Amino acid sequence: MATIEKAACLRWSNCDELSDYLLESLCRLPHCQLLYAIKTDGTQYCGNITRNGIDNTWQTRDLSARPYFSGNLPFRGMILSDAYLSQRSMQPCITTVQAVNHEGKLLGFIAADFHLKDLPITNTSTLQRMHLQKSQHHPTNGQGMKLHSESKTAIDENIDYLIYALSTLMQEHGVFHCKLHFTAERCNLWSYQDPTHYHLHSADELMSNELLDSYPAVDSYNARNTVTAEQIPLILSQFKALRQADDTIFLTSGSLNLVNGMVSLTFSCDGTHYMDVEEFLNHDLGYWLDNKEVGPEADIIQNNTPN
């Protein structure tokens, strides 16, 4: 990062040159998912730099509320953030933030995001650490939770962690079907290891350190799955949005089957719906709430690729 900073400060005044340089520099950061530049006011300076190229749609985004930006940023050198749940990928990650200086003036920062599971120093114990940190990833003061207080469940209180846990099970541990019962605080899971039986887990079991022991890791994502691994956390995040969006019409249970590519949704006062994944991802909250006014949680379902 220090090497990148020395060259980046000379290109800082030209955003296109800086973006091209960061794209070339990505190979110097093994396991890095995302590289980008930030102005001192917290706005994104250049686009998102990934191994697929440059996405300029993220320029000028306000990143000042990001977990790594809310602490003390360096005037010189680099800091490493605490682990947090990425809204973009719904994976636990860390961010390195390198100050960019030129002749004693702070120009901005270079940030690099890393998924914890991709780093060679981590393994499935990451899930155990996330279990200890889950209180950082859900509302502790009721903000963002619109269900009546008597309707909140253990799943509601820990939904971000559970999205990560279920995504991990379906992406890496052979689980091909899950049904999340919000009101009953239970989850049914089917795995390729024992496809004729389902396992019923309580919310506490889903958050336990022993969860992955029940579902051994698989060598590769199953070819029978018609849902991509990348779509899984997006679908589960939409379950969260439908659960939180309204006091009257809210999700009571949702299921996802990776093989037939179907989701089922049961609402508090509107019965059960079945549809394929592609159709589900294309619907916004207005479709489900009959264009009723919804809160800021709509961003989760309407914008599937937040930074």
Stockholm file with secondary structure:
# STOCKHOLM 1.0

chainA/1-307         MATIEKAACLRWSNCDELSDYLLESLCRLPHCQLLYAIKTDGTQYCGNITRNGIDNTWQTRDLSARPYFSGNLPFRGMILSDAYLSQRSMQPCITTVQAVNHEGKLLGFIAADFHLKDLPITNTSTLQRMHLQKSQHHPTNGQGMKLHSESKTAIDENIDYLIYALSTLMQEHGVFHCKLHFTAERCNLWSYQDPTHYHLHSADELMSNELLDSYPAVDSYNARNTVTAEQIPLILSQFKALRQADDTIFLTSGSLNLVNGMVSLTFSCDGTHYMDVEEFLNHDLGYWLDNKEVGPEADIIQNNTPN
#=GR chainA/1-307 SS CHHHHHHHHHHTTCHHHHHHHHHHHGGGSTTEEEEEEEETTSBBCSCEEETTEEEGGGTTCBCTTSTTTSSCCCSSSEEECCCEECTTTSSEEEEEEEEEEETTEEEEEEEEEEEGGGSTTCCTHHHHHHHHHGGGGSCSSSTTCCSCGGGCCHHHHTHHHHHHHHHHHHHHSCEEEEEEETTTTEEEEEETTSTTCEEEEEHHHHTSTTGGGGSCCCSSCCTTCCSCTTHHHHHHHHHHHHHHSCSSSCEEEEEEETTTTEEEEEESSSCEEEEEHHHHHHCCHHHHHTTCCCCTTHHHHHCSCCC
#=GC SS_cons         CHHHHHHHHHHTTCHHHHHHHHHHHGGGSTTEEEEEEEETTSBBCSCEEETTEEEGGGTTCBCTTSTTTSSCCCSSSEEECCCEECTTTSSEEEEEEEEEEETTEEEEEEEEEEEGGGSTTCCTHHHHHHHHHGGGGSCSSSTTCCSCGGGCCHHHHTHHHHHHHHHHHHHHSCEEEEEEETTTTEEEEEETTSTTCEEEEEHHHHTSTTGGGGSCCCSSCCTTCCSCTTHHHHHHHHHHHHHHSCSSSCEEEEEEETTTTEEEEEESSSCEEEEEHHHHHHCCHHHHHTTCCCCTTHHHHHCSCCC
//
